[in-house]
Amino acid sequence: MINRIISSKLIEFTKKFPIVSLTGPRQSGKTTLLKHILPDYRYVSLENPDNRNFAIDDPNGFLKTYNQFVIFDEVQRVPELFSYIQTKVDEDKIMGQYILSGSQNFLLLEQISQTLAGRVAVLKLLPLSYAELQNSNLLSENIAENIFKGTYPATYDRQLSSDEFYPSYIETYIQRDVRNLLDIKDLRSFQTFVKLCAGRIGQPLNLSSLANDCGISSPTAKAWLSILESSFVVFTLSPYYQNFNKRLIKSAKLYFYDTGLACHLLNMSDAQQVETYYQRGSLFENAIISEIMKNRLNQAKNQTLYFWQDSNKNEVDLLEEIGQTINLYEMKYSMTITKEHLKNLQLFRNISETEGMNYLIYAGEETQFRSEGKVKSWKKVIEL
């Protein structure tokens, strides 16, 4: 098994909170991780109809049977159970009493915020990070191969190819979540919608355009995008805008949690096609941003991530706000660096008068210290 960085934080929280919640996309390794690092906990899946019916019909009896040190998987399937869990942990006052796991972020967090606030530590497990792959000697030296393969554990643990894993993932997991969350009659249109999203990685989100291209209404497009977000398929970055005396872009930008899934949706069949893809820079940008997110989530750190773009197309790919400090990240899928690549980092500093680190992440090997900022190889993203 590949060691997951989040493990130490999860164990730490079992000593500080009565409940620990672990969410993340299907097949990101949640169940495997929990069973591995908490071998003395009982495991109960609420996907199982017998367990689910027991919890629904007799919640008190269910929690009497599973009274302490239990992992409840896909617990969002039984929302009625949360109030009883609240009462139970308040009475027992046992740290680490229950672990709640689920792959539908919206449903799980909605129940947590309504019922279990103050009693639960919330963690998110995304697919494997480049740091975890490197620690296990599984990270390719070729960034295109990493982008194409993606980071789902099954493609490494079971050595599944992209053509073997991703079609099954889409059919079995994404569509099942879709059916659970929203009654979509035409799944073919939904698949088209997901593919269109992959073609818009790193672009300001225009729901009207997306809806028109898919042949659906804008409200439907908004609802479908919400499903993809709650199932950890896509995420959006909000624009950072303050009064800098410039007109700023105010639409969010769209990214995928896993670039391998995006490549599959773009009908790529090998890593070479990443190199020749006309928007390969967007895929590279997506890969680095998702890795920075994983680095933060694996340490249970709050994330305040944005992008910046003005009406003249001046742009910084990623801003990280930490108190009064703003760290800037620019991504370039290039083996060489020019002064032009760094200009927007300095432009933002001059306009905003903010302080922080400037980083340029590129596809080459060397680390450079320039006056406009640090230039780092994509391999060093594990340090950020």
C-alpha positions as CSV (number, residue, x, y, z in Angstrom):
1,M,0.0,0.0,0.0
2,I,1.2,3.5,-0.8
3,N,1.6,5.5,2.4
4,R,-0.8,8.5,2.5
5,I,0.5,11.8,4.0
6,I,-2.8,12.6,5.6
7,S,-2.6,9.5,7.9
8,S,-0.7,11.3,10.7
9,K,-3.2,14.1,10.8
10,L,-6.2,11.7,10.8
11,I,-4.7,9.7,13.7
12,E,-4.0,13.0,15.6
13,F,-7.6,14.1,15.2
14,T,-9.0,10.8,16.6
15,K,-7.4,11.9,19.9
16,K,-8.9,15.4,19.8
17,F,-12.4,15.0,18.4
18,P,-15.2,12.4,19.0
19,I,-15.8,12.3,15.3
20,V,-13.5,12.5,12.3
21,S,-15.0,12.9,8.8
22,L,-13.0,11.8,5.7
23,T,-14.5,12.8,2.4
24,G,-13.1,12.6,-1.1
25,P,-13.8,11.2,-4.6
26,R,-14.7,7.6,-5.1
27,Q,-11.7,5.4,-5.5
28,S,-9.4,7.9,-3.9
29,G,-8.4,5.3,-1.3
30,K,-10.5,6.4,1.7
31,T,-11.6,2.9,2.8
32,T,-8.2,1.3,2.2
33,L,-6.6,4.1,4.3
34,L,-9.0,3.9,7.2
35,K,-8.8,0.1,7.4
36,H,-5.0,0.2,7.3
37,I,-4.3,2.9,9.9
38,L,-7.3,2.1,12.2
39,P,-7.2,-1.8,12.2
40,D,-9.0,-2.0,15.6
41,Y,-12.0,-0.1,14.3
42,R,-15.1,-1.9,13.1
43,Y,-16.0,-1.2,9.5
44,V,-19.7,-0.7,8.5
45,S,-20.6,0.3,5.0
46,L,-24.0,2.0,4.6
47,E,-24.0,1.2,0.9
48,N,-24.9,-2.3,2.1
49,P,-28.8,-2.4,2.1
50,D,-28.9,-4.5,5.3
51,N,-26.8,-2.1,7.3
52,R,-28.6,0.9,5.8
53,N,-32.1,-0.5,6.7
54,F,-30.9,-1.3,10.2
55,A,-29.7,2.3,10.7
56,I,-32.9,3.8,9.2
57,D,-35.4,1.5,11.0
58,D,-33.7,1.3,14.4
59,P,-31.0,4.0,14.8
60,N,-30.8,3.6,18.6
61,G,-30.3,-0.2,18.2
62,F,-27.8,0.4,15.4
63,L,-25.6,2.7,17.5
64,K,-26.0,0.3,20.5
65,T,-24.6,-2.4,18.3
66,Y,-21.9,-0.1,16.9
67,N,-21.2,1.9,20.0
68,Q,-17.6,2.9,19.7
69,F,-14.5,2.9,17.5
70,V,-16.5,2.4,14.3
71,I,-15.9,3.5,10.7
72,F,-19.2,4.4,9.0
73,D,-18.6,4.4,5.2
74,E,-21.0,6.3,2.8
75,V,-22.7,7.6,5.9
76,Q,-24.5,10.3,3.9
77,R,-26.8,7.6,2.7
78,V,-28.6,7.7,6.1
79,P,-29.0,11.4,7.0
80,E,-31.4,10.4,9.8
81,L,-28.5,8.9,11.7
82,F,-26.6,12.1,12.3
83,S,-28.8,13.4,15.1
84,Y,-28.5,10.1,16.9
85,I,-24.7,10.1,16.5
86,Q,-24.7,13.7,18.0
87,T,-26.6,12.5,21.0
88,K,-24.4,9.4,21.4
89,V,-21.1,11.2,21.3
90,D,-22.3,14.0,23.6
91,E,-23.3,11.3,26.2
92,D,-20.2,9.1,25.8
93,K,-17.5,11.8,25.5
94,I,-15.1,9.4,23.8
95,M,-12.5,10.8,21.5
96,G,-12.3,9.1,18.1
97,Q,-15.6,7.3,18.7
98,Y,-16.7,7.4,15.1
99,I,-15.1,7.9,11.7
100,L,-17.5,9.1,9.0
101,S,-16.5,8.5,5.4
102,G,-18.3,9.5,2.2
103,S,-17.8,10.4,-1.4
104,Q,-20.6,12.9,-1.8
105,N,-19.1,16.0,-0.2
106,F,-22.2,18.2,-0.4
107,L,-24.5,15.7,1.3
108,L,-22.0,14.8,4.0
109,L,-20.9,18.3,4.9
110,E,-24.5,19.5,4.9
111,Q,-25.3,17.0,7.6
112,I,-22.2,17.8,9.5
113,S,-22.8,21.5,9.5
114,Q,-26.4,21.1,10.6
115,T,-25.9,18.4,13.3
116,L,-22.3,17.8,14.2
117,A,-20.7,21.2,14.2
118,G,-18.0,21.5,16.9
119,R,-17.8,17.7,17.4
120,V,-16.1,16.7,14.1
121,A,-12.8,17.2,12.4
122,V,-13.2,17.3,8.6
123,L,-10.5,15.9,6.3
124,K,-10.5,15.5,2.5
125,L,-8.6,12.7,0.8
126,L,-7.9,13.4,-2.9
127,P,-6.2,10.9,-5.2
128,L,-2.5,10.3,-4.8
129,S,-0.2,13.4,-4.6
130,Y,3.1,13.7,-6.5
131,A,4.8,13.6,-3.1
132,E,3.2,10.3,-2.2
133,L,4.1,8.8,-5.6
134,Q,7.6,10.1,-5.3
135,N,8.0,8.6,-1.8
136,S,7.0,5.2,-3.3
137,N,9.2,5.6,-6.4
138,L,6.2,5.7,-8.7
139,L,6.4,9.3,-10.0
140,S,7.5,9.4,-13.6
141,E,10.3,11.7,-14.7
142,N,8.1,12.8,-17.6
143,I,5.5,15.3,-16.6
144,A,3.3,14.4,-19.6
145,E,3.1,10.8,-18.4
146,N,2.0,11.9,-14.9
147,I,-0.6,14.2,-16.4
148,F,-1.9,11.5,-18.7
149,K,-1.9,8.7,-16.1
150,G,-3.5,10.7,-13.4
151,T,-3.2,9.8,-9.7
152,Y,-6.0,7.4,-8.8
153,P,-4.6,4.6,-6.6
154,A,-6.0,1.8,-8.7
155,T,-3.9,2.8,-11.7
156,Y,-0.8,2.1,-9.5
157,D,-1.9,-0.5,-7.0
158,R,-3.6,-2.7,-9.6
159,Q,-1.5,-1.4,-12.5
160,L,-4.6,-0.5,-14.5
161,S,-4.1,1.4,-17.7
162,S,-6.1,4.6,-18.4
163,D,-8.2,2.8,-20.9
164,E,-9.0,0.1,-18.3
165,F,-9.7,2.4,-15.4
166,Y,-11.4,5.6,-16.5
167,P,-14.3,4.2,-18.6
168,S,-15.3,2.0,-15.7
169,Y,-14.9,4.9,-13.2
170,I,-17.2,7.1,-15.3
171,E,-19.8,4.4,-15.7
172,T,-19.8,3.0,-12.2
173,Y,-19.1,6.0,-10.0
174,I,-19.9,9.3,-11.6
175,Q,-23.2,8.1,-13.0
176,R,-24.1,6.4,-9.8
177,D,-23.5,9.7,-7.9
178,V,-25.5,11.5,-10.6
179,R,-28.5,9.2,-10.1
180,N,-28.3,9.6,-6.3
181,L,-28.1,13.4,-6.4
182,L,-30.3,14.4,-9.2
183,D,-32.8,12.6,-11.5
184,I,-31.1,12.9,-14.8
185,K,-33.0,11.1,-17.6
186,D,-30.5,11.6,-20.4
187,L,-27.1,10.3,-19.1
188,R,-25.6,10.7,-22.6
189,S,-26.1,14.5,-22.5
190,F,-24.5,14.5,-19.0
191,Q,-21.5,12.6,-20.4
192,T,-21.2,15.2,-23.2
193,F,-21.4,17.9,-20.5
194,V,-18.5,16.4,-18.6
195,K,-16.4,16.1,-21.7
196,L,-17.1,19.8,-22.6
197,C,-16.0,20.7,-19.1
198,A,-12.6,18.9,-19.8
199,G,-12.2,21.1,-22.8
200,R,-12.6,24.2,-20.7
201,I,-9.9,23.6,-18.1
202,G,-8.2,26.7,-16.9
203,Q,-10.8,29.0,-18.7
204,P,-13.2,31.5,-17.1
205,L,-16.4,29.6,-16.6
206,N,-19.3,30.7,-19.0
207,L,-22.3,28.6,-18.0
208,S,-24.4,30.0,-20.9
209,S,-21.8,28.9,-23.5
210,L,-21.4,25.5,-21.8
211,A,-25.2,25.0,-21.8
212,N,-25.6,26.0,-25.4
213,D,-22.8,23.7,-26.6
214,C,-24.5,20.8,-24.7
215,G,-28.0,21.6,-25.7
216,I,-29.3,22.2,-22.2
217,S,-30.5,25.2,-20.2
218,S,-28.3,27.3,-18.0
219,P,-30.0,26.3,-14.8
220,T,-29.4,22.6,-15.8
221,A,-25.8,23.3,-16.5
222,K,-25.4,25.0,-13.1
223,A,-27.0,22.0,-11.4
224,W,-24.9,19.5,-13.3
225,L,-21.7,21.4,-12.4
226,S,-22.7,21.3,-8.8
227,I,-23.0,17.5,-9.0
228,L,-19.5,17.3,-10.5
229,E,-18.1,19.5,-7.7
230,S,-19.9,17.6,-4.9
231,S,-18.6,14.3,-6.3
232,F,-15.0,15.6,-6.4
233,V,-14.7,15.5,-10.2
234,V,-14.2,19.2,-10.8
235,F,-13.4,22.3,-8.7
236,T,-13.5,26.0,-9.4
237,L,-11.1,28.8,-8.5
238,S,-12.7,32.1,-7.7
239,P,-11.2,35.3,-9.0
240,Y,-9.3,37.6,-6.6
241,Y,-10.5,41.1,-7.0
242,Q,-9.8,44.2,-5.0
243,N,-10.0,47.8,-6.1
244,F,-6.8,48.0,-8.1
245,N,-8.3,50.6,-10.5
246,K,-8.6,48.0,-13.2
247,R,-11.6,46.1,-14.6
248,L,-11.2,42.5,-13.4
249,I,-12.5,39.2,-14.6
250,K,-15.2,38.0,-12.1
251,S,-16.0,34.5,-13.5
252,A,-14.6,31.4,-11.8
253,K,-12.1,29.1,-13.6
254,L,-12.7,25.4,-14.0
255,Y,-10.3,22.5,-13.2
256,F,-10.4,18.8,-12.7
257,Y,-9.2,17.1,-9.5
258,D,-7.5,14.4,-11.6
259,T,-5.8,15.2,-14.9
260,G,-5.9,11.5,-16.0
261,L,-9.7,11.7,-16.0
262,A,-9.5,14.9,-18.0
263,C,-7.2,13.4,-20.6
264,H,-9.5,10.4,-21.0
265,L,-12.5,12.8,-21.5
266,L,-10.4,14.6,-24.1
267,N,-10.0,11.2,-26.0
268,M,-6.3,11.0,-25.4
269,S,-4.7,7.6,-25.8
270,D,-1.1,8.2,-24.7
271,A,1.1,10.7,-23.0
272,Q,2.5,12.0,-26.3
273,Q,-0.9,13.5,-27.0
274,V,-0.5,15.6,-23.9
275,E,2.6,17.1,-25.4
276,T,0.9,18.0,-28.7
277,Y,-2.5,19.1,-27.2
278,Y,-3.2,22.7,-28.2
279,Q,-4.1,23.6,-24.6
280,R,-1.3,21.5,-22.9
281,G,-0.5,24.6,-20.8
282,S,-3.9,24.4,-19.2
283,L,-3.4,20.7,-18.3
284,F,0.0,21.5,-16.8
285,E,-1.6,24.4,-14.8
286,N,-4.4,22.0,-13.7
287,A,-1.8,19.4,-12.5
288,I,0.2,21.9,-10.5
289,I,-2.8,23.6,-8.9
290,S,-4.3,20.3,-7.9
291,E,-1.0,19.2,-6.3
292,I,-0.8,22.4,-4.3
293,M,-4.3,21.7,-3.1
294,K,-3.4,18.2,-2.1
295,N,-0.4,19.4,-0.2
296,R,-2.6,21.7,1.9
297,L,-5.4,19.2,2.4
298,N,-3.1,16.4,3.4
299,Q,-1.9,18.7,6.3
300,A,-5.5,19.8,7.2
301,K,-4.6,23.4,6.3
302,N,-7.3,25.9,5.3
303,Q,-7.1,26.9,1.7
304,T,-7.8,30.4,0.3
305,L,-6.8,29.9,-3.4
306,Y,-7.7,32.3,-6.2
307,F,-6.6,33.4,-9.6
308,W,-6.3,36.9,-10.9
309,Q,-7.0,38.3,-14.4
310,D,-7.7,41.8,-15.7
311,S,-9.5,43.0,-18.8
312,N,-6.2,43.2,-20.7
313,K,-5.6,39.5,-20.2
314,N,-2.9,40.0,-17.6
315,E,-3.2,37.0,-15.4
316,V,-1.6,35.1,-12.4
317,D,-2.6,31.5,-12.4
318,L,-2.8,31.0,-8.6
319,L,-2.9,33.2,-5.6
320,E,-2.7,31.8,-2.1
321,E,-3.9,34.2,0.7
322,I,-2.3,33.6,4.1
323,G,-3.4,36.3,6.5
324,Q,-2.0,39.6,5.0
325,T,0.4,37.7,2.8
326,I,-0.3,36.6,-0.8
327,N,1.8,34.0,-2.5
328,L,1.7,34.0,-6.3
329,Y,2.2,31.0,-8.6
330,E,2.5,31.1,-12.4
331,M,2.7,27.8,-14.4
332,K,4.4,27.4,-17.8
333,Y,4.6,24.2,-19.7
334,S,8.0,25.1,-21.1
335,M,11.6,23.7,-20.7
336,T,13.1,27.2,-20.8
337,I,12.2,30.4,-18.9
338,T,12.1,33.9,-20.3
339,K,11.6,37.3,-18.5
340,E,8.2,37.5,-20.2
341,H,7.0,34.5,-18.2
342,L,7.6,36.4,-14.9
343,K,6.1,39.8,-15.8
344,N,2.6,39.2,-14.5
345,L,3.9,38.2,-11.1
346,Q,5.6,41.6,-10.8
347,L,2.7,43.4,-12.4
348,F,0.4,42.1,-9.7
349,R,2.8,43.1,-7.0
350,N,3.1,46.6,-8.4
351,I,-0.7,47.0,-8.7
352,S,-1.7,45.4,-5.4
353,E,1.2,46.5,-3.2
354,T,1.0,43.1,-1.5
355,E,3.8,41.0,0.0
356,G,4.6,37.3,-0.4
357,M,6.5,34.8,-2.4
358,N,6.5,34.7,-6.2
359,Y,6.9,31.3,-7.9
360,L,7.1,30.2,-11.5
361,I,6.6,26.5,-11.9
362,Y,7.9,25.1,-15.3
363,A,8.5,21.8,-17.1
364,G,12.3,22.0,-16.8
365,E,14.7,20.8,-14.2
366,E,16.6,23.7,-12.6
367,T,15.8,26.0,-9.7
368,Q,16.6,29.6,-10.4
369,F,16.5,32.6,-8.1
370,R,15.4,35.7,-10.0
371,S,14.6,39.1,-8.9
372,E,10.9,38.6,-9.9
373,G,10.6,35.3,-8.1
374,K,11.7,31.8,-7.6
375,V,11.7,29.5,-10.7
376,K,11.0,25.9,-9.7
377,S,10.8,22.6,-11.6
378,W,7.4,20.9,-11.5
379,K,9.2,18.1,-9.5
380,K,9.6,20.6,-6.6
381,V,5.8,21.2,-6.3
382,I,5.9,18.7,-3.5
383,E,7.8,21.3,-1.5
384,L,5.2,24.0,-2.0
